[in-house]
Amino acid sequence: MKCNRADVYQSAIGGCLADCGMAKLPPSLLNKRESLTADYYKEIHAHPIFSYKMIKDSSIIKDSVKVAVLEHHGRLDGTGYPKRLKTKPMNLFTKIIAVADVFHAMTSERAYRKKQSPFKVLEMIFHDDFGKFDIAVVKTLLSSSLIFP
């Protein structure tokens, strides 16, 4: 994506910290095997806000990365959470962390489902979620992943 080394490091830090706010949620919620109720979803949807609050005063994280941590569940089509305006442009860090977060989540084992094949996940992100993610970021992930069979 033609990012300089500092931005690559910042993206990595942001990606690692994006879900740190999950630590503020009760373990019983995180380990639920059955479908979540609307109230439980509301709690889960608060984790980016918790994550942002945990890192907002850090001097080693760029402000644009802090925003990315807050908005990493937002989508280009205006969907996602926490709610944002469709007219607000996402920064590059948000676009990268959003794709990385979805890829990681879908290829990881969860209490409520099995992990999925990385190649199946790439296909789903590219086709099923077309328009939700930045196509340049998705293509970069695709091209990077194809060299690791």
N, C-alpha and C positions, 0 to 999 in steps of 0.2 A: 504494500500500500504506500510505499515510498515514505514511510515515517522515519524520522531520525531515531537514533538509539535512545535518547531520553524519552521520546514519546512511546517507544516500544516498552520501556520499563514502566512508564506511567500507566499504559494500558494493562500491563500484567498486574501491577499493584491494584488497579481499579477492579480488574476481574477477580482477583483473589479476595478483595474486600466487599464485593457487591452484595453478598449474602450474609455478611457478618451480623446484620440485624436479626437474622433468624435465631441468634443466641438469646434474644429477648422474648422469644415465644416459648410457651410451655412445651416440654418434651412430649407430653401426651398428645398434643396437636401435631407435632412433627412426625410422630410414629403411628398415626391413625392409619388403619388398613381399609376402613370403609369410606364411602363418599363423604365429602365435607359438606357441612351445612353452609348456608349463606353467612352466618355469623363467623364460622371458622374461616371462610374465604376472606372476610373482612379483616380478620386478624393476620392472615398470611399476607394479604396485600399491604399491610403496614410495614413489612420488613424492610423495603427500600428506604423508608423514612427513618427507621431505626438505624439502618446502616449509615445513612447520610449523617445523622446526628452524632454517631460514634466517631466519624472521621472529619467532620467539618472544621475542626480547629487545628488539624494537622498542617504543619508548615511544609512538609515534604511532598504533599499531594497537590497537584495543580487543581485550581478551581474547576476547570472543565472536566477533570476526572471525578471530582466530587459530585458534580451535576450528573455525570454518567452513572455513578453509583445510585443516585436517587432515581434516575430515569431508565435504568437498564431493562425494565419490563414494559416500557413504552414501545410502540410500533409506529412505523412511518405512516400508516393509514389512520393514526390517531387513536387506535385501540390500545389496550394494555393498562397498566397501573403504575404508580398513582396517575390519576387522570391528568392529561395535558392537552393543550390546544393543538389542533391539526396544523395550525398556521405557524407554530413554533418549530423552527428547524432544529433537528438533532445534531449535536456535535459528533465529530468522528469517533471520539472515545465511547460515546453512548452507542453508536452503531456497531462498533466492534464488540463491546462487552455484551450487548443484547444477543448477538449471534453466538458468541462463545458460551454464554450462559445457557441458551437453549440447547446447544450441542452437548454441553456437559451434562445438563439435566437429563436429556433423553438417552444418553449413553451410559448413565449411572443407574445402579440398582436402587430401587426405592421400596419402602415398606408396602406400597400399594400396587407396584408393578415391576416387572423384570426390566433389565436394561435392554436396549435395542442396539442392533448392529450400527456401527458408525456410518457405513455406506447407506443403510436404509434411512438413517437420520439426515444425512446430507441430501438425499433425494427428497425427503419430506420438506426440509427447509427450502430447498430450491424450487420445488413444484407446488406443494400444498400451501406453503406460506408466502408465495410470490406476492410482492407488493407490501409485505409487512416489514421486510428487512432490506437494508441497502444492498443492491445487487453486486456492487464492487466488493463489499466485505464478504458476501456469500461466495462469490467466484474465487476470492483469495483463499478462503477456507477450503473450497473444493480443490483448487489446484495444489494447495499445500498438503491436503490429506491424501491425494492420489499417489504421492511419492512414497507413502508409508503403507504398503499392502498388508 
